Amino acid sequence: MATTDSKDGEEKQARINISTAMRKAAGQLAELLRCEPSSVSALKATEDGWTADVEVVEIEKIPDTTSVMASYRVSLDGQGQLVGYERIRRYSRGQVDR
């Protein structure tokens, strides 16, 4: 659905909803990293779109509580296209935040 911006006459697409943003953030990161995300731990609307923190298993170990996890911050535009990502943290799966 397109809307017209009254300031400059440009057409803009309506922002995707939060559940779609969550699926797109995880899916596009999985495609880039070639591994399946474990979860989306945070999702926030921004002026330009969405940011999401996505948890990924980077190194699988036995027992799985010693596997190495990573948090990635993913940025999406308003239509859900990936515009950037960065790893913000690495930790052991069994580690508890204090």
Long-range contacts (C-beta under 8 A, 24 or more apart in sequence): 12-78, 13-78, 13-79, 14-78, 15-45, 15-49, 15-78, 15-79, 16-50, 16-78, 16-79, 16-80, 18-43, 18-45, 18-50, 20-80, 21-49, 21-50, 21-52, 21-76, 21-80, 22-52, 24-76, 24-80, 24-81, 24-82, 25-50, 25-52, 25-54, 25-74, 25-76, 25-82, 26-52, 26-54, 28-74, 28-76, 28-81, 28-82, 29-54, 29-56, 29-72, 29-74, 29-82, 29-85, 32-82, 32-85, 33-72, 38-69, 41-71, 46-75, 48-77, 48-78, 49-75, 49-76, 49-77, 49-78, 49-79, 49-80, 49-83, 50-75, 50-76, 50-78, 50-80, 51-75, 51-76, 52-76, 53-88, 57-93, 58-90, 64-93, 65-92, 65-93, 65-94, 66-92, 66-93, 66-94, 67-92, 67-93, 68-92, 68-93, 69-93
